[in-house]
Amino acid sequence: MTKPIVISVAGEPQGVVVPNGGDFRFLAVKLGVFSLDGQVFETIEAARDAARAVVEGAAELAQSFEASDGSDEGLVA
């Protein structure tokens, strides 16, 4: 059996890919990339790019909710 290949973004493991015939199935290990769980990619790099896009997209979304003056006023905890 072939070992899973770790997919990391910015040094943080996000999931693994396992060979699936001629392609690779993504198995999420972090909640942030759960939307990719079970998806099949043609290459390891394609899986890595998808994970990076999801993680970076979530970071951009989180930043859009930050107060522009650096305070937490108006933010719900």
C-alpha positions in Angstrom: 0.0 0.0 0.0 1.2 3.5 -0.8 1.6 6.0 2.0 -0.6 9.1 2.1 1.1 12.3 1.0 0.7 15.3 3.3 -0.7 18.5 1.8 0.5 21.6 3.8 -0.3 25.3 3.4 2.1 27.8 4.9 3.7 24.9 6.9 0.5 23.7 8.4 -0.8 20.2 7.4 -4.3 20.5 5.9 -4.9 17.0 4.6 -3.4 14.1 2.8 -3.9 12.7 -0.7 -4.0 9.0 -1.3 -3.5 7.3 -4.7 -6.8 6.6 -6.3 -6.0 4.7 -9.5 -4.4 7.3 -11.8 -5.3 10.2 -9.6 -5.4 11.3 -5.9 -8.2 11.5 -3.4 -8.0 14.3 -0.8 -8.7 13.6 2.9 -9.0 16.6 5.1 -7.4 16.8 8.5 -8.4 20.4 9.2 -11.9 21.8 9.4 -10.9 24.7 7.1 -10.4 22.5 4.1 -13.3 20.1 4.8 -14.9 21.3 1.6 -12.2 19.4 -0.3 -12.7 16.1 1.6 -13.2 13.2 -0.8 -12.5 15.3 -3.9 -10.3 13.6 -6.6 -7.4 15.5 -8.2 -5.3 14.6 -11.2 -2.1 15.5 -9.5 -0.7 16.2 -6.0 0.1 19.8 -7.1 -3.6 20.3 -8.1 -4.7 19.1 -4.6 -2.1 21.4 -3.0 -3.3 24.4 -5.1 -6.9 23.7 -4.1 -6.0 23.6 -0.4 -4.0 26.8 -0.7 -6.9 28.5 -2.4 -9.4 27.5 0.3 -7.1 28.5 3.1 -6.1 31.8 1.6 -9.7 32.5 0.7 -10.8 31.9 4.3 -8.0 34.3 5.5 -9.2 37.0 3.2 -12.7 36.6 4.3 -11.7 36.8 8.0 -9.8 40.0 7.3 -12.8 41.5 5.7 -14.6 41.3 9.0 -11.9 43.1 11.0 -12.6 46.6 12.2 -10.7 49.1 10.0 -9.4 51.1 12.9 -7.9 48.0 14.6 -10.5 48.0 17.5 -13.0 45.3 18.1 -15.9 47.7 18.3 -18.9 46.5 16.4 -17.6 42.9 16.2 -19.6 40.1 17.7 -17.8 37.7 19.9 
